[in-house]
Every structure is written in C-alpha cells, then in structure tokens.
Amino acid sequence: MPLMRMIAVICIPVKAYLPVILLRFQLDVSINYVFHHQILRENIK
C-alpha cells in the first residue's frame, strides 16, 4: 500500500506538468527553427 501511495504521489504532479513541459519544449523547438531559418536566409542573401 505505501508503495502505491508513493507512485500516486509521484505520478500526479508528473501528469499535471507533462503538458506544460511538452508545450515549453515545442515552443523552444519552433523558436529555434524560426531563428535558424532567419540566419540561413540572411546568409543566402
């Protein structure tokens, strides 16, 4: 029983924060993508 309780205590916050972490990661990736494309375009000119 205590083990199940510990698992629940660990899993609930992780489940709550997972979308936030994924969203943040997606934002970082898209910002990097746009940034690199701007640099590439500047270099091509």
Secondary structure as the mmCIF struct_conf table of DSSP 4:
data_model
#
loop_
_struct_conf.conf_type_id
_struct_conf.id
_struct_conf.beg_label_comp_id
_struct_conf.beg_label_asym_id
_struct_conf.beg_label_seq_id
_struct_conf.end_label_comp_id
_struct_conf.end_label_asym_id
_struct_conf.end_label_seq_id
HELX_RH_AL_P HELX_RH_AL_P1 PRO A 2 ILE A 44
#
